[in-house]
Amino acid sequence: MKQLRTERPLPNYGDVPAIGADTLLKSGLKLTHMRMIVALDDHGQVSAAANVLGMSQPAASRMIAEMESILKAPLCERLSRGMGLTQYGRALARRARAILLELREVDREISELRSGRGGTVLLGCVTAPAIELAVPAIRRMREENPGLQVSIQVESSPVLTRELLASRHDFIIARVPDDLNPRLFEIQEIGVEKACLIVRRGHPLMGAEEVDPERLVEFDWVFQPEGSLLRRTVERILISRNVPLPERVLNTGSLLLTLVMVAQSDAIAPVSVEVAKFIGGEHGLAGAIEVLPLDFDIDVQPYSLIKVRNRVLSPAAAALYAKILSQIGRPPE
């Protein structure tokens, strides 16, 4: 749990009321209060939250005490190491984040209407659907709406889902990690991701019709960081075939560095089939990278189109969301 550092004594409120929308509307809380509790939730320290909001730490502590007095609920609690948000603090942070998001969306839509721009979309993707789904959908959207502005973050699913919950994305194409409650999201499953092993042109293993899996461990590997889904999938396949796991491994989440290492050495790397098709095609590295012929498939857990439950998308984000749905043969909701 995140740690909150504060020297304030914690008052005893006894039984406290539930924090709901009506409570927030009638309580007298201000937007600065809501920004404070969200900053505490994001950064885990009073000093860091104060710095984000441009105030002193004593002023931030007074603001927390004021919020607790208004709500008649303790927002912080002592832990074995420092402080943490109570269940009331976490509930308030969740509600406050939703309110601030709606205000941001109102400001965004009004600004776009005033300027005549075609809208903005904040999108997060894992690599394969970024190539296969997001880029074609954005291209078609911009043909219809040249003023559309899109920001894409390509990252791992754990990072993207937490960014989505923190309102930094409109929606994502990824997977919900096991440690998050899937009921927080609206999920449209897209399909299984296919992966393959790539090597440089002229690699010693490229002469065979099918590569003997035991020979794979003779070479260096470029892997995603430990615990990543694609890496776990490949390791599970090797173990099931009684093949030792590679010992000479470069760990990186960078696709660019992966491609450079593969192109300039005898290293082997797993990537999605969509990535391999692109880099091996006429718009990619045109033969500098090849796919190893294997006698097994690398099927990765399905990814999905994901948005936060009950969060209303902006018109531009809703249009791109619908465009992606139509690409996978699903009617818009």
Secondary structure, DSSP 8 states (H G I E B T S, - for coil): ---B----------S-----HHHHHHHT--HHHHHHHHHHHHH-SHHHHHHHHT--HHHHHHHHHHHHHHHTS--EEE-SSSEEE-HHHHHHHHHHHHHHHHHHHHHHHHHHHHHT---EEEEEE-HHHIIIIIHHHHHHHHHH-TT-EEEEEE--HHHHHHHHHTTS-SEEEE---TTS-GGGEEEEEEEEEEEEEEEETT-GGGGSSS--GGGGGGS-EEE--TT-HHHHHHHHHHHHTT----SSEEE---HHHHHHHHHTSS-BEEEEHHHHHHHHSTTTTTTSEEE---SS-EEEEEEEEEEETT----HHHHHHHHHHHHHTT----
